């Protein structure tokens, strides 16, 4: 079945501001991070947690996630590009971050921060992951309007009318997923007291990302690298799903234990 193009093709890389240039990708990622932290702080307040700890932990997580995300992109996806231009590794405002590399960096930073400050890991992780889908939805808009993650040629209604034909845009699809997941959290699960947002987010994002990566472009130059027919993100997705299931089962067992 064929559909008319529903989404016109356009690119919005940014705006000049005097002698500076504001990159739309970096702007949307920054806005997503700020919004996610604000929402997480509100969730933490409802749970009786310390908002200052949310800010401190967020700073650790963001710094480590940026480093991990950049290193993931460098070594898993585009090493040949960076090897010839190593200084480009520092230009993160131009795009080029691996979300799963960011996850690894964030996890390491969280563990270190929790051990140093001796705080409730599950409570704060739950609050942060409550706001994560909204930040993902906003941040991936930056990927979409720059078309950083191209999908396969398709006549699906959400396809974009690229110059070479109707094609999926994975940034757009992940953005929609992030907004939908946060809508579920806000309208259906907001009043739930159990610490479910960490494992649910891990499982939901891992499952969706694993499936979506099969639709990533493989017919264009510099397409995503694959190992045994799977992208690095798909291997990361499997780890996320297994980790989410483990955490969820651990929380259920803890809740069921007497005393």
C-alpha positions in Angstrom: 0.0 0.0 0.0 1.4 3.4 -1.0 0.9 6.6 1.0 1.3 10.2 0.1 4.2 11.9 1.7 3.0 13.1 5.1 6.2 14.9 6.2 8.1 17.2 3.9 11.8 17.2 3.8 13.7 20.1 5.4 16.9 20.7 7.2 17.4 23.1 10.0 21.0 23.0 11.1 20.9 26.2 13.3 21.0 30.0 13.3 23.8 32.5 13.2 23.9 34.8 16.3 26.5 37.5 15.6 29.9 35.8 15.5 28.4 32.6 17.0 26.4 29.8 15.4 23.7 28.1 17.4 23.5 24.4 16.3 19.9 23.2 16.4 21.1 19.7 17.4 23.0 20.9 20.4 20.2 23.3 21.3 17.5 20.6 21.3 19.7 18.1 23.2 20.4 20.8 25.8 16.7 21.7 26.1 15.9 18.0 26.5 18.4 17.6 29.3 17.1 20.7 31.1 13.5 19.6 30.8 14.2 16.1 31.9 16.0 17.3 35.0 13.2 19.7 35.9 10.6 16.9 35.6 12.8 14.5 37.5 13.1 17.1 40.3 9.3 17.4 40.6 9.1 13.7 40.8 11.8 13.5 43.4 10.0 16.1 45.5 6.8 14.1 45.4 8.8 11.1 46.6 10.3 13.1 49.5 13.8 13.1 48.0 16.4 15.8 48.1 16.2 18.0 44.9 19.8 19.1 45.4 20.9 15.5 45.2 19.0 15.3 41.9 20.9 18.3 40.5 24.3 16.9 41.8 23.6 13.5 40.4 22.4 14.9 37.1 25.6 16.9 36.7 27.6 13.7 37.2 25.4 11.7 34.9 25.3 14.3 32.1 29.1 14.8 32.1 29.8 11.1 32.1 27.1 10.4 29.6 28.5 12.9 27.1 31.9 11.4 27.4 30.6 7.9 27.1 28.3 8.8 24.2 31.1 10.5 22.3 33.5 7.6 22.8 30.8 5.2 21.7 30.2 7.1 18.5 34.0 7.4 17.9 34.9 3.7 18.4 31.7 1.9 17.4 30.5 3.9 14.4 32.9 6.4 12.9 36.4 5.7 13.9 37.7 6.0 10.2 36.3 9.5 10.1 37.8 10.6 13.4 41.1 8.9 12.9 41.9 11.2 10.0 40.6 14.3 11.9 41.1 13.6 15.6 40.3 17.1 16.7 36.7 16.6 15.4 36.2 14.3 18.4 35.9 17.5 20.6 33.2 19.0 18.3 30.2 17.4 20.0 28.0 20.3 19.2 28.0 19.1 15.6 26.4 15.8 16.5 27.8 12.3 16.8 26.8 10.7 20.1 26.0 7.1 20.8 23.0 6.9 23.2 24.2 3.5 24.5 27.7 4.8 25.1 26.0 7.5 27.1 24.1 4.9 29.1 27.3 3.2 30.1 28.9 6.5 31.1 25.8 7.5 33.1 25.6 4.1 34.9 29.3 4.3 35.9 28.9 7.9 37.2 25.7 7.0 39.1 27.4 4.1 40.9 30.3 6.2 41.9 28.1 9.1 43.1 25.8 6.8 45.1 28.7 5.1 46.8 30.4 8.4 47.7 27.3 10.1 49.0 25.6 7.0 50.4 22.1 7.8 49.0 19.2 5.7 47.9 20.1 4.6 44.4 16.7 3.2 43.5 14.8 6.2 44.6 16.9 8.7 42.7 17.3 6.5 39.7 13.5 6.1 39.6 13.0 9.9 39.6 15.6 10.5 36.9 14.2 7.8 34.6 10.7 9.3 35.0 11.9 12.4 33.2 14.2 10.6 30.7 11.6 9.8 28.0 10.6 13.5 27.8 14.2 14.5 27.4 14.6 11.8 24.8 11.6 13.1 22.9 12.9 16.7 22.8 16.5 15.8 22.2 15.7 13.5 19.2 14.0 16.4 17.5 17.5 17.8 17.0 18.4 14.5 15.3 15.3 14.7 13.1 15.7 18.2 11.9 19.3 17.5 10.9 18.5 13.9 9.6 21.4 12.4 11.5 19.9 8.8 11.6 18.4 7.8 8.3 16.1 4.8 7.8 15.3 2.7 4.9 13.2 3.7 1.9 9.6 3.4 2.9 6.0 4.4 2.2 5.0 4.4 5.8 2.9 7.4 6.8 5.7 8.8 9.0 8.3 8.6 6.2 10.0 11.8 5.1 10.0 13.0 1.5 13.8 12.9 1.1 15.3 14.0 -2.3 16.0 10.3 -3.1 12.6 9.1 -2.1 10.3 8.5 0.9 12.6 7.4 3.7 12.2 6.7 7.5 13.9 9.1 9.9 14.9 7.3 13.1 15.3 10.5 15.0 11.6 11.4 14.4 10.4 7.9 15.3 12.5 7.8 18.5 11.2 11.3 19.4 7.6 10.2 19.0 8.4 7.1 21.2 9.9 9.3 23.9 6.8 11.6 24.0 4.4 8.6 24.0 6.3 6.8 26.9 6.3 10.0 29.0 2.6 10.5 28.3 2.0 7.0 29.7 4.1 7.8 32.8 2.4 11.1 33.3 -1.2 10.2 32.7 -1.3 6.6 33.8 1.6 5.8 36.1 2.4 9.1 37.8 0.7 8.2 41.1 2.4 4.8 41.4 4.7 4.7 44.4 6.7 1.7 43.4 10.1 2.3 41.8 9.3 1.0 38.4 10.4 3.7 36.0 14.0 2.6 35.8 13.3 -1.0 34.7 10.3 -0.1 32.6 12.3 2.5 30.7 15.2 0.1 30.2 12.9 -2.6 28.8 10.7 -0.3 26.8 13.5 1.6 25.1 15.6 -1.5 24.6 12.8 -3.3 22.9 11.8 -0.4 20.7 15.4 0.4 19.7 16.2 -3.2 18.9 13.2 -3.4 16.5 13.8 0.1 15.0 17.4 -0.6 14.1 16.3 -3.1 11.6 14.8 -0.2 9.7 18.1 1.8 9.7 19.5 2.7 6.3 21.9 0.2 4.8 21.8 1.5 1.2 23.7 4.8 1.6 27.3 5.7 2.2 28.5 5.6 5.8 25.5 3.7 7.0 25.5 2.4 10.5 28.1 -0.3 11.1 26.8 -3.8 11.8 28.3 -6.8 13.5 26.8 -10.1 12.6 23.9 -8.3 11.0 23.1 -6.3 14.2 24.0 -2.7 15.0 26.0 -1.9 18.2 22.8 -0.3 19.6 21.0 -3.6 19.1 23.5 -5.4 21.3 23.1 -2.6 23.8 19.4 -3.0 23.6 19.6 -6.7 24.6 21.7 -5.7 27.6 19.2 -3.0 28.5 16.2 -5.4 28.3 18.0 -8.1 30.4 19.1 -5.5 32.9 15.6 -4.1 33.2 14.1 -7.5 33.7 16.7 -8.3 36.4 16.1 -5.0 38.2 12.3 -5.4 37.9 12.5 -9.0 39.4 14.8 -7.8 42.1 12.4 -5.0 43.1 9.5 -7.4 43.1 11.4 -9.9 45.3 12.4 -7.1 47.7 8.8 -6.0 48.0 7.6 -9.5 48.6 10.2 -10.2 51.3 8.8 -9.9 54.9 10.0 -7.1 57.1 
